[in-house]
């Protein structure tokens, strides 16, 4: 209380035991984020039979896996560190915002929104509308919502 009021003297900080729990959760999420495969990846990857844009690709797990399957794939992410990790993994990736100009607009067969990326931009409807602009008329948006894969055609977006 004295420190908040700007008074001098020595102050002792107490640690909230809950913060350690949050730190453990964060460490687990980072570990999952950098793993080679996660549960549900194979379901998503099996549906990508043509040119695929991995939106918010993070460290490039899915984009790299698609390239090993000889599927044209491009990852995009706004994070410089994520793009660096993705390139190390062998993924084709650009540091870009999904709402800005992108290569092959209107020509992607699939867009991937994995690992909770439906929340990119804070407006799922706006994001899905943007995906529709990126897709061919028969393209699909693949969503991973906590391990559940949902498939929508671009006409439904």
Secondary structure, DSSP 8 states (H G I E B T S, - for coil): -TTTTT--S-------HHHHHHHHHHHHHHHHHHSS--TTHHHHHHT--S-EEEET-TTTHHHHHHHHTT--EEEEES-HHHHHHHHHTT--EEE--TTS--TTTT-EEEEEE-TTGGGGGG-HHHHHHHHHHHEEEEEEEEEEETTEEEEEEGGG-
